[in-house]
Amino acid sequence: MRKIQMVDLQTQYQFIKLKVDKGIEEVLNSAQFINGPAVKTFQTNLETYLGVKHVIPCANGTDALQIAMMGLGLKPGDEVITADFTYASTVEVIALLGLTPVLVDVDLETFNISPEAIEKAVTSKTKAIVPVHLFGQAAEMDAILKIAKKHNLYVIEDNAQALGANFKHKTGEKVKTGCIGDVGTTSFFPSKNLGCYGDGGAIFTNNDELAHLIRGIANHGMYKRYYHDVVGVNSRLDSIQAAVLNEKLKLLDSYNQSRKESAEKYSHFFRKNPKIITPKTVGEQDSHVFHQYTLRILGADRDSLGQYLTDNKIPFGVYYPVPLHLQKAYKSSNYLEEDFKVTNKLIDEVISLPMHSELDDEQIQFICKKVLEFLD
C-alpha cells in the first residue's frame, strides 16, 4: 500500500508532470514572470469554466478577500457577518480593514453559516455577509441572498474550499459557487481542489464597474503605469503559478469527481456505526466537492481517535479546534456562548480524514478499518 497522505500532491504531479513542466518551461523561456501570457490565459479559462464575466487573479486567497472588501467600499466600523466555524483568514481581513467582524453560528448538518443566525445578527451597521462554502459544500445561498436583499447588504463568497461546486437555486438554475453573490474569492493554495505550487488566489464578479475597480486595487491602484487612481495593494498571481493552474483547471471536474467517489466509499464503510455521523450533502451531488471529508464522532474521544490514527500512520486534521470567537485576536465581550451552541459542539467532535483525488481503495479500506477498530 502506498503511504497515506492527507493530500498526495506528489502522485498527482506525476500524472501531469510533462504538461506542467512544459508550461513552466515556456514561462521561463519567455521571462514574462509577472502578468505574462499564462496569467491572461488562465484568467480567460477560469472565466469560461465558472461562467462568470470577470476573474481577477491575485497573490493568495486572503488578499482576494481583502481586495473584494476594499472594492465594495466598506468603511471602518461597518459590520461584516461571517461564520464562527471557519479558518481565520475570513475574519482576519475584516479586522485588518478596521471593519467590525460579527461571528455567528453554523448549521449542525452542513457546518455552513446559519441563515437564521445571520438574520438575528443584522443591525443598522451591518454592510456585508461573508458565507464560507466550508469543506467544499455550497452554503444556503438562496436564504442568504434573501436576507441580503431585505437589508441591502453585500454578499462576499469565500469559495476557497469549494471551487467547482454548484449551487442550485430554487428556480432550478445552477450557478458555480463564488459566482452567486456580489463578489466571490478563492485560494489556489497547493492543497486546494485547484491548487498551484505556491500561493495564488482570485476574485470573481459579474459587475463590470466593480471588476474594473478591483483590478486597479490589486495593482497598486494603477490603471496606467505610475498613475495611482485608488488606494491599492500589490497582489498578483505570478506566471509560473498560472501555468500550473492552466493544466490543473482542465482536470478540476475529474479531481472533484474522484473526491466525491472517495467520500461515498468512506460513508459506505461508516454507515452502520452509531458513533459516526458522515458528511451530509444538501441538494444534488455536485453541490459538494469534498475539499475535506469531515466526520463527527459521538460517544468516543475524538482526540484519542486521532492519536490512534497517528499510531497507525494515518494523517488526519481537526478543522477547527478553536472557534474564532474564542481566539485571542477576535474575542469580544459582545459574544455570548449560548449563541454558538453548534460551533462549540463541533470543535469537540469533528475529525477530517485524508481526502484527495489520488486516494485508492486499499488506502480507504485501511483508514476505515482503523477508525472502526478504535470505535468498536
C-alpha positions in Angstrom: 0.0 0.0 0.0 1.2 3.5 -0.9 2.0 5.8 2.0 -1.2 7.5 3.1 -1.1 11.3 3.0 -3.6 14.0 3.9 -3.1 15.4 0.4 -0.9 13.5 -2.1 0.5 16.2 -4.4 3.5 14.1 -5.4 1.3 11.4 -7.0 -0.9 14.0 -8.6 2.1 15.8 -10.1 3.4 12.6 -11.7 0.2 12.3 -13.8 0.6 15.8 -15.1 4.3 16.2 -15.0 5.1 16.6 -18.7 2.4 19.2 -19.3 3.1 21.2 -16.2 6.8 21.1 -16.8 6.3 22.3 -20.4 4.1 25.2 -19.2 6.6 26.3 -16.6 9.4 26.0 -19.2 7.5 28.3 -21.5 7.3 30.9 -18.8 11.0 30.6 -18.0 11.9 30.9 -21.7 9.6 33.9 -22.2 10.9 35.6 -18.9 7.5 37.1 -18.5 7.1 36.3 -14.9 4.6 38.9 -13.9 1.3 39.3 -15.8 2.6 37.2 -18.6 0.5 35.3 -21.2 0.0 32.4 -18.9 -1.9 34.6 -16.4 -4.1 36.1 -19.1 -4.9 32.6 -20.5 -5.7 31.2 -17.1 -8.0 34.2 -16.3 -9.9 33.6 -19.5 -10.1 29.8 -19.0 -11.4 30.2 -15.4 -14.0 32.8 -16.5 -15.2 30.3 -19.1 -15.2 27.4 -16.6 -17.1 29.4 -13.9 -19.5 31.1 -16.3 -18.6 34.5 -14.8 -17.8 37.7 -16.6 -14.7 38.7 -14.6 -11.9 36.8 -12.9 -9.1 38.9 -11.3 -6.1 36.8 -10.3 -4.2 37.8 -7.2 -1.5 36.6 -4.9 -3.5 34.5 -2.5 -6.9 33.8 -1.1 -6.5 36.2 1.9 -5.6 39.0 -0.4 -8.6 38.1 -2.6 -11.0 38.7 0.4 -9.3 41.9 1.4 -9.4 43.3 -2.1 -13.0 42.4 -2.6 -13.9 44.2 0.6 -11.9 47.2 -0.4 -13.6 47.2 -3.8 -17.0 47.3 -2.2 -16.0 50.5 -0.3 -16.6 49.1 3.2 -15.6 51.6 5.8 -14.1 51.3 9.3 -16.8 50.5 11.8 -19.0 48.7 9.2 -20.2 45.3 10.5 -19.5 42.2 8.4 -21.2 39.0 9.4 -19.4 35.7 8.8 -19.2 32.2 10.3 -17.6 31.4 13.6 -16.6 27.9 12.4 -14.0 28.5 9.7 -10.4 29.4 9.0 -9.1 32.7 10.4 -8.4 34.4 7.1 -12.1 35.1 6.6 -12.3 37.2 9.8 -8.7 38.4 9.6 -9.2 40.7 6.6 -12.3 42.2 8.2 -10.3 43.2 11.2 -7.3 44.4 9.2 -9.5 46.8 7.3 -10.9 48.3 10.5 -14.3 46.7 9.9 -16.2 45.0 12.7 -16.4 41.2 12.4 -19.7 39.7 13.6 -19.3 36.0 14.1 -22.4 33.8 14.0 -23.1 30.1 14.5 -23.3 27.4 11.8 -25.7 24.6 10.8 -25.1 21.3 12.6 -25.5 19.1 9.5 -23.6 21.1 6.8 -21.2 23.1 9.0 -22.0 26.2 6.9 -23.2 29.5 8.2 -26.7 29.5 9.5 -29.1 31.9 7.7 -31.2 32.1 10.9 -28.1 33.3 12.8 -27.3 35.8 10.2 -30.8 37.3 10.4 -30.5 37.6 14.1 -27.2 39.4 13.9 -28.1 42.1 11.4 -28.0 45.7 12.8 -28.1 49.1 11.3 -24.3 49.0 11.0 -24.3 45.7 9.0 -23.0 46.2 5.5 -22.0 42.7 4.2 -22.3 38.9 4.7 -19.4 36.5 4.0 -20.7 33.0 3.6 -17.9 30.4 3.5 -18.6 27.3 1.4 -17.0 25.1 4.1 -15.2 21.8 3.3 -16.4 22.0 -0.3 -20.2 22.3 0.2 -22.3 25.2 -1.1 -23.8 27.3 1.6 -27.6 28.0 1.6 -27.3 30.9 -0.8 -31.0 31.4 -1.6 -31.7 32.2 2.1 -28.6 34.3 2.4 -29.4 36.3 -0.7 -32.9 36.9 0.6 -31.5 38.3 3.8 -29.1 40.5 1.9 -31.8 41.9 -0.3 -34.0 42.6 2.7 -31.3 44.6 4.5 -29.5 46.0 1.4 -26.2 44.1 2.2 -23.3 42.9 0.1 -22.6 39.2 -0.2 -19.0 38.2 -0.5 -18.5 34.5 -1.0 -15.4 32.8 0.5 -15.0 30.0 -2.0 -11.5 28.9 -1.1 -12.7 25.3 -0.3 -15.4 24.8 -2.9 -14.1 25.7 -6.4 -16.1 23.7 -8.9 -19.2 23.1 -6.7 -22.6 24.0 -8.0 -25.5 25.7 -6.1 -29.0 25.0 -7.4 -31.3 27.9 -6.9 -35.0 27.3 -6.1 -35.7 28.4 -9.7 -33.7 25.3 -10.9 -30.8 27.4 -12.2 -27.4 26.1 -11.3 -24.5 28.5 -10.6 -20.9 27.8 -9.6 -20.1 28.8 -6.0 -18.2 32.0 -5.9 -20.3 33.5 -8.7 -23.6 33.9 -6.8 -23.2 37.0 -4.6 -21.8 40.4 -5.4 -18.3 39.1 -5.4 -16.5 35.8 -4.8 -13.0 34.8 -3.8 -10.9 31.7 -3.9 -7.4 30.4 -2.9 -5.1 28.3 -5.0 -3.1 27.1 -2.0 -1.5 23.8 -3.1 -3.8 21.6 -1.0 -7.0 23.1 -2.5 -9.1 21.2 -5.1 -7.5 23.5 -7.7 -4.1 24.3 -6.2 -0.9 25.7 -7.6 2.7 25.1 -6.5 2.9 28.1 -4.2 0.4 30.8 -3.3 -2.3 32.2 -5.5 -5.9 33.5 -5.4 -8.6 35.1 -7.5 -11.7 37.3 -7.3 -14.9 36.8 -9.3 -17.7 39.1 -10.2 -20.3 39.8 -12.9 -20.2 43.5 -12.0 -18.2 45.4 -14.7 -17.6 48.5 -12.6 -16.6 46.5 -9.5 -14.2 44.4 -11.6 -12.5 47.5 -13.0 -12.0 48.9 -9.5 -10.7 45.6 -8.1 -8.2 45.3 -11.0 -6.8 48.6 -10.0 -6.7 47.9 -6.3 -4.8 44.6 -6.9 -2.2 46.6 -8.9 -1.1 49.4 -6.6 -4.2 51.3 -7.5 -2.9 51.8 -11.1 -4.7 51.5 -14.4 -1.8 53.4 -16.2 1.7 52.9 -15.0 2.8 55.4 -12.3 -0.7 56.9 -12.1 -2.4 55.8 -8.9 -6.2 56.4 -9.1 -7.2 54.5 -6.0 -5.5 53.2 -2.8 -4.3 49.7 -3.8 -2.1 46.8 -2.8 0.5 44.7 -4.6 -1.2 41.3 -5.2 -0.5 39.4 -8.4 -0.6 35.8 -9.5 2.8 35.0 -11.0 3.0 33.5 -14.4 4.6 30.2 -13.3 1.7 29.5 -10.9 -0.7 30.4 -13.7 1.0 27.9 -16.0 0.4 25.2 -13.3 -3.2 26.2 -12.8 -3.9 26.2 -16.6 -3.1 22.5 -16.7 -4.9 21.5 -13.5 -8.0 23.5 -14.4 -8.6 21.1 -17.3 -8.8 18.3 -14.7 -10.7 20.1 -11.9 -14.0 18.3 -12.6 -12.3 14.9 -12.7 -10.4 15.8 -9.5 -13.7 16.7 -7.8 -15.4 13.6 -9.1 -12.6 11.5 -7.6 -13.1 13.2 -4.3 -16.9 12.6 -4.3 -16.3 8.9 -5.1 -13.8 8.6 -2.2 -16.3 10.3 0.1 -19.0 7.8 -1.0 -16.7 4.9 -0.2 -15.8 6.3 3.2 -19.5 6.9 4.0 -20.4 3.3 2.9 -18.0 1.8 5.4 -19.2 4.1 8.2 -22.9 3.9 7.5 -23.9 1.5 10.3 -21.8 2.9 13.1 -23.9 4.9 15.5 -20.8 6.7 16.8 -20.1 8.3 13.4 -22.0 11.0 11.6 -20.8 11.2 8.0 -20.9 14.4 5.9 -24.3 15.4 4.6 -24.7 16.6 1.0 -27.5 19.1 0.7 -29.2 19.1 -2.7 -27.6 17.4 -5.6 -24.3 15.6 -5.6 -22.4 18.3 -7.4 -23.1 20.8 -4.6 -20.2 19.3 -2.5 -16.7 18.8 -3.9 -15.2 17.5 -0.6 -12.2 19.6 0.0 -12.3 17.9 3.3 -14.1 14.7 4.4 -15.1 15.5 7.9 -16.8 13.2 10.4 -18.5 13.9 13.7 -17.5 11.4 16.4 -20.2 10.8 19.1 -19.8 8.8 22.3 -16.0 8.5 21.9 -13.0 10.7 22.4 -12.1 12.4 19.2 -8.5 13.2 20.2 -7.8 9.6 21.3 -9.0 8.5 17.8 -6.6 11.0 16.3 -3.8 9.5 18.3 -4.8 6.0 17.3 -4.7 7.1 13.6 -1.3 8.6 14.1 0.0 5.4 15.7 -1.2 3.6 12.5 0.5 6.2 10.2 -2.8 7.7 9.1 -2.8 11.5 8.9 -5.9 13.5 10.0 -7.0 17.0 10.6 -9.1 18.8 13.1 -10.7 21.7 11.4 -11.2 23.7 13.7 -10.1 23.1 17.3 -10.9 26.6 18.5 -13.8 28.7 17.3 -13.0 32.2 16.1 -15.0 33.9 18.8 -12.6 32.3 21.4 -9.4 33.2 19.5 -7.3 35.8 21.4 -7.2 38.0 18.3 -11.0 38.1 17.9 -12.5 37.8 21.3 -15.3 40.2 22.1 -17.4 40.9 25.2 -20.4 41.1 22.8 -20.3 37.4 22.2 -22.5 35.1 24.2 -21.6 31.4 24.4 -25.3 30.5 24.1 -25.2 31.9 20.5 -22.5 29.4 19.5 -24.0 26.1 20.6 -23.3 24.3 17.3 -19.8 25.6 16.9 -18.9 24.7 20.4 -20.2 21.2 19.9 -18.4 20.7 16.6 -15.0 21.7 17.9 -15.0 18.6 20.1 -16.5 16.2 17.6 -15.0 16.8 14.1 -12.1 15.0 12.5 -11.1 15.1 8.9 -9.7 12.0 7.1 -7.3 12.0 4.2 -9.1 13.4 1.1 -7.6 14.0 -2.3 -8.0 12.9 -5.9 -5.3 10.1 -5.6 -6.9 8.1 -2.8 -7.2 4.4 -3.8 -9.5 1.7 -2.5 -6.8 0.0 -0.5 -6.0 3.2 1.4 -9.6 4.0 2.1 -10.3 0.4 3.4 -7.3 0.6 5.7 -8.3 4.0 7.1 -11.9 2.9 7.6 -10.8 -0.3 9.2 -8.7 1.6 11.8 -11.4 4.1 12.6 -14.0 1.4 13.1 -11.4 -0.7 15.1 -10.9 2.2 17.5 -14.7 2.8 17.9 -15.6 -0.9 18.4 
